[in-house]
Amino acid sequence: MARTAILYARSNRRENVDRQVRELEEWCDRAGVVPVSTVAEVAIGVRASRRCKQVLMDAAAGLADLVLIRDVSRLSEDPAQLEQIIGEHRSRLAISREDRHH
């Protein structure tokens, strides 16, 4: 059975949400992962949004095997919060960027 994923895209000044979603969909195609939903938001700020937290909770509740993001900075740019999110959800996170540093 194929793994499933919730795609999560969040824009900032440098990123375009539509481009992120396309990249995530392409990653799923290559990896044989089935997207079950896509959450795309324009969010300004450092901390994780409510929608981001909901996506993580949905995956934890079994609605998908993974949360697919382009880069860990899409979750939060606050180092302490990012560390907490990764600590709690590491097994459910997948990152699409090949050149990731995290």
N, CA, C and O of each residue as an XYZ file, in Angstrom:
408
protein
N       0.842     -1.183      0.000
C       0.000      0.000      0.000
C       0.885      1.244      0.000
O       1.855      1.323      0.754
N       0.550      2.204     -0.840
C       1.352      3.422     -0.964
C       1.219      4.295      0.281
O       0.165      4.351      0.916
N       2.296      4.961      0.606
C       2.250      5.920      1.711
C       1.462      7.145      1.271
O       1.395      7.459      0.083
N       0.870      7.830      2.236
C       0.074      9.021      1.951
C       0.712     10.240      2.601
O       1.460     10.128      3.572
N       0.398     11.412      2.041
C       0.989     12.640      2.575
C       0.014     13.802      2.501
O      -0.803     13.906      1.586
N       0.128     14.664      3.487
C      -0.491     15.982      3.437
C       0.606     16.920      2.961
O       1.678     16.978      3.562
N       0.348     17.653      1.888
C       1.319     18.598      1.361
C       1.107     19.937      2.054
O      -0.014     20.442      2.117
N       2.186     20.508      2.571
C       2.074     21.790      3.261
C       3.033     22.787      2.624
O       4.248     22.591      2.636
N       2.473     23.857      2.069
C       3.263     24.919      1.452
C       2.934     26.232      2.143
O       1.773     26.543      2.410
N       3.972     26.987      2.423
C       3.800     28.285      3.068
C       4.754     29.255      2.398
O       5.935     28.953      2.228
N       4.254     30.399      2.023
C       5.102     31.350      1.314
C       5.780     32.308      2.274
O       5.330     32.537      3.396
N       6.859     32.845      1.795
C       7.480     33.998      2.436
C       7.884     34.942      1.310
O       7.452     34.751      0.173
N       8.678     35.926      1.585
C       9.010     36.900      0.544
C       9.728     36.278     -0.653
O       9.646     36.815     -1.757
N      10.414     35.181     -0.465
C      11.192     34.582     -1.550
C      10.464     33.448     -2.259
O      10.838     33.070     -3.369
N       9.475     32.927     -1.659
C       8.858     31.717     -2.191
C       7.482     32.004     -2.780
O       6.804     32.957     -2.395
N       7.103     31.178     -3.695
C       5.781     31.246     -4.290
C       5.038     29.965     -3.918
O       5.530     28.865     -4.172
N       3.880     30.100     -3.330
C       3.131     28.931     -2.861
C       2.838     27.951     -3.997
O       2.989     26.742     -3.826
N       2.425     28.460     -5.142
C       2.107     27.562     -6.260
C       3.321     26.748     -6.685
O       3.200     25.558     -6.977
N       4.481     27.376     -6.721
C       5.705     26.664     -7.094
C       6.027     25.587     -6.063
O       6.435     24.481     -6.419
N       5.844     25.912     -4.794
C       6.084     24.919     -3.746
C       5.158     23.716     -3.910
O       5.596     22.570     -3.808
N       3.888     23.981     -4.161
C       2.922     22.884     -4.312
C       3.312     22.000     -5.495
O       3.282     20.775     -5.384
N       3.679     22.608     -6.626
C       4.110     21.815     -7.788
C       5.308     20.939     -7.437
O       5.353     19.764     -7.801
N       6.274     21.512     -6.732
C       7.463     20.751     -6.340
C       7.088     19.581     -5.430
O       7.616     18.479     -5.582
N       6.185     19.818     -4.494
C       5.752     18.751     -3.588
C       5.022     17.647     -4.351
O       5.230     16.463     -4.086
N       4.168     18.036     -5.296
C       3.453     17.040     -6.104
C       4.422     16.209     -6.945
O       4.252     14.997     -7.077
N       5.437     16.864     -7.511
C       6.449     16.146     -8.296
C       7.213     15.165     -7.408
O       7.503     14.044     -7.827
N       7.538     15.579     -6.194
C       8.235     14.696     -5.253
C       7.384     13.457     -4.982
O       7.891     12.336     -4.976
N       6.085     13.671     -4.759
C       5.179     12.541     -4.509
C       5.176     11.581     -5.694
O       5.234     10.365     -5.511
N       5.109     12.124     -6.909
C       5.128     11.272     -8.102
C       6.390     10.417     -8.142
O       6.317      9.215     -8.394
N       7.536     11.027     -7.896
C       8.811     10.294     -7.937
C       8.905      9.251     -6.826
O       9.450      8.166     -7.031
N       8.374      9.581     -5.654
C       8.512      8.710     -4.483
C       7.382      7.691     -4.346
O       7.434      6.825     -3.473
N       6.365      7.785     -5.199
C       5.236      6.868     -5.089
C       4.360      7.136     -3.879
O       3.725      6.225     -3.348
N       4.326      8.383     -3.447
C       3.513      8.796     -2.298
C       2.228      9.427     -2.827
O       2.258     10.187     -3.795
N       1.113      9.115     -2.199
C      -0.189      9.626     -2.631
C      -0.576     10.832     -1.778
O      -0.756     10.698     -0.568
N      -0.708     12.027     -2.403
C      -1.171     13.184     -1.634
C      -2.650     13.024     -1.291
O      -3.463     12.727     -2.167
N      -3.000     13.220     -0.025
C      -4.405     13.134      0.379
C      -5.026     14.507      0.563
O      -6.247     14.650      0.504
N      -4.198     15.514      0.785
C      -4.689     16.889      0.841
C      -3.511     17.838      0.690
O      -2.353     17.469      0.884
N      -3.846     19.068      0.339
C      -2.835     20.112      0.185
C      -3.276     21.321      0.984
O      -4.407     21.789      0.848
N      -2.393     21.819      1.805
C      -2.639     23.044      2.557
C      -1.589     24.042      2.101
O      -0.390     23.822      2.275
N      -2.048     25.143      1.517
C      -1.147     26.180      1.031
C      -1.592     27.500      1.638
O      -2.767     27.862      1.580
N      -0.646     28.206      2.216
C      -1.016     29.471      2.843
C       0.068     30.516      2.651
O       1.257     30.212      2.555
N      -0.383     31.745      2.599
C       0.523     32.882      2.625
C       0.524     33.355      4.061
O      -0.484     33.842      4.572
N       1.652     33.208      4.698
C       1.752     33.554      6.115
C       3.007     34.372      6.335
O       4.107     33.976      5.948
N       2.827     35.486      6.946
C       3.953     36.342      7.287
C       4.182     36.209      8.775
O       3.256     36.331      9.577
N       5.397     35.964      9.123
C       5.726     35.809     10.530
C       6.669     34.652     10.719
O       6.877     33.833      9.823
N       7.223     34.602     11.879
C       8.259     33.630     12.188
C       7.673     32.324     12.704
O       8.188     31.254     12.381
N       6.623     32.385     13.486
C       6.116     31.206     14.193
C       5.164     30.388     13.327
O       4.577     30.891     12.368
N       5.031     29.135     13.685
C       4.130     28.230     12.966
C       2.691     28.727     13.085
O       2.264     29.192     14.142
N       1.965     28.621     11.994
C       0.576     29.063     11.982
C      -0.333     27.987     12.564
O       0.085     26.851     12.788
N      -1.566     28.364     12.800
C      -2.559     27.379     13.259
C      -2.761     26.287     12.223
O      -2.905     25.114     12.565
N      -2.769     26.683     10.946
C      -2.963     25.680      9.891
C      -1.809     24.691      9.868
O      -2.026     23.496      9.671
N      -0.597     25.166     10.065
C       0.566     24.274     10.121
C       0.416     23.296     11.277
O       0.622     22.094     11.110
N       0.061     23.806     12.435
C      -0.118     22.942     13.603
C      -1.229     21.923     13.364
O      -1.118     20.773     13.787
N      -2.306     22.344     12.682
C      -3.408     21.427     12.388
C      -2.957     20.319     11.445
O      -3.327     19.159     11.628
N      -2.164     20.668     10.439
C      -1.641     19.662      9.511
C      -0.833     18.616     10.268
O      -0.993     17.418     10.032
N       0.027     19.056     11.171
C       0.836     18.129     11.963
C      -0.042     17.244     12.848
O       0.210     16.046     12.981
N      -1.071     17.837     13.448
C      -1.986     17.055     14.287
C      -2.780     16.055     13.448
O      -3.033     14.935     13.893
N      -3.175     16.454     12.233
C      -3.902     15.539     11.348
C      -3.050     14.315     11.013
O      -3.544     13.188     11.023
N      -1.782     14.539     10.718
C      -0.891     13.409     10.424
C      -0.709     12.538     11.666
O      -0.710     11.311     11.574
N      -0.555     13.170     12.814
C      -0.399     12.409     14.062
C      -1.645     11.572     14.352
O      -1.551     10.501     14.951
N      -2.810     12.062     13.927
C      -4.067     11.341     14.149
C      -4.289     10.230     13.117
O      -5.281      9.504     13.187
N      -3.369     10.101     12.164
C      -3.476      9.024     11.189
C      -4.159      9.376      9.888
O      -4.463      8.484      9.096
N      -4.412     10.660      9.641
C      -5.048     11.047      8.383
C      -4.099     10.935      7.199
O      -4.538     10.913      6.049
N      -2.806     10.864      7.473
C      -1.780     10.656      6.443
C      -0.543     10.098      7.129
O      -0.360     10.255      8.336
N       0.300      9.446      6.343
C       1.545      8.911      6.887
C       2.589     10.002      7.106
O       3.393      9.933      8.037
N       2.565     11.006      6.236
C       3.599     12.041      6.240
C       3.012     13.429      6.100
O       1.894     13.602      5.614
N       3.780     14.413      6.532
C       3.567     15.805      6.157
C       4.762     16.146      5.283
O       5.907     16.086      5.733
N       4.496     16.504      4.037
C       5.563     16.831      3.099
C       5.708     18.338      3.012
O       4.744     19.056      2.749
N       6.928     18.806      3.237
C       7.246     20.228      3.174
C       8.443     20.419      2.258
O       9.199     19.479      2.012
N       8.613     21.625      1.757
C       9.757     21.915      0.886
C      11.038     22.031      1.690
O      12.096     21.577      1.255
N      10.942     22.633      2.849
C      12.111     22.916      3.681
C      11.607     23.080      5.110
O      10.465     23.493      5.313
N      12.423     22.769      6.092
C      11.961     22.885      7.478
C      11.557     24.304      7.841
O      10.747     24.501      8.747
N      12.107     25.292      7.153
C      11.740     26.677      7.464
C      10.280     26.967      7.149
O       9.747     27.979      7.605
N       9.614     26.099      6.377
C       8.186     26.285      6.091
C       7.352     26.030      7.339
O       6.227     26.519      7.437
N       7.880     25.281      8.282
C       7.147     25.002      9.523
C       7.199     26.176     10.478
O       6.177     26.584     11.029
N       8.385     26.716     10.673
C       8.582     27.841     11.585
C       9.990     28.361     11.377
O      10.905     27.592     11.083
N      10.163     29.651     11.529
C      11.500     30.228     11.475
C      12.004     30.559     12.875
O      13.096     31.104     13.037
N      11.209     30.230     13.873
C      11.608     30.411     15.266
C      12.387     29.160     15.677
O      11.809     28.074     15.723
N      13.687     29.283     15.978
C      14.509     28.094     16.258
C      13.968     27.206     17.374
O      13.972     25.983     17.235
N      13.509     27.784     18.460
C      13.006     26.976     19.577
C      11.737     26.227     19.173
O      11.584     25.046     19.484
N      10.838     26.908     18.489
C       9.604     26.253     18.061
C       9.898     25.176     17.016
O       9.299     24.101     17.043
N      10.809     25.463     16.108
C      11.173     24.486     15.090
C      11.756     23.228     15.728
O      11.421     22.113     15.328
N      12.613     23.405     16.704
C      13.188     22.261     17.413
C      12.098     21.425     18.079
O      12.146     20.195     18.051
N      11.121     22.095     18.675
C      10.014     21.391     19.320
C       9.182     20.616     18.288
O       8.842     19.454     18.507
N       8.861     21.261     17.174
C       8.058     20.608     16.131
C       8.780     19.374     15.599
O       8.184     18.305     15.471
N      10.059     19.529     15.293
C      10.824     18.400     14.763
C      10.911     17.283     15.801
O      10.787     16.106     15.463
N      11.123     17.650     17.053
C      11.185     16.642     18.107
C       9.905     15.837     18.233
O       9.948     14.626     18.448
N       8.771     16.502     18.099
C       7.478     15.834     18.249
C       7.037     15.080     16.999
O       6.331     14.076     17.101
N       7.443     15.551     15.824
C       6.869     15.027     14.579
C       7.897     14.465     13.602
O       7.569     14.220     12.441
N       9.114     14.260     14.043
C      10.198     13.825     13.144
C       9.806     12.641     12.257
O      10.091     12.651     11.059
N       9.177     11.652     12.811
C       8.874     10.438     12.038
C       7.812     10.668     10.969
O       7.649      9.838     10.075
N       7.093     11.773     11.046
C       6.041     12.055     10.073
C       6.420     13.139      9.083
O       5.613     13.468      8.213
N       7.616     13.711      9.178
C       8.018     14.795      8.290
C       8.841     14.268      7.127
O       9.722     13.427      7.306
N       8.546     14.768      5.937
C       9.366     14.496      4.757
C       9.675     15.843      4.123
O       8.817     16.723      4.057
N      10.904     15.993      3.659
C      11.364     17.258      3.093
C      11.719     17.021      1.637
O      12.473     16.101      1.321
N      11.177     17.853      0.740
C      11.352     17.619     -0.693
C      12.654     18.172     -1.252
O      13.132     17.678     -2.274
N      13.230     19.159     -0.632
C      14.432     19.782     -1.202
C      15.626     18.852     -1.119
O      15.897     18.245     -0.083
N      16.329     18.756     -2.231
C      17.530     17.926     -2.276
C      18.685     18.576     -1.528
O      19.535     17.881     -0.973
N      18.720     19.905     -1.508
C      19.849     20.618     -0.907
C      19.554     21.080      0.511
O      20.078     22.101      0.956
N      18.722     20.337      1.218
C      18.347     20.732      2.573
C      19.557     20.688      3.505
O      20.465     19.875      3.333
N      19.546     21.556      4.467
C      20.645     21.665      5.416
C      20.234     21.224      6.803
O      21.066     21.236      7.711
N      18.977     20.832      7.006
C      18.454     20.512      8.338
C      18.245     19.037      8.483
O      17.808     18.576      9.538
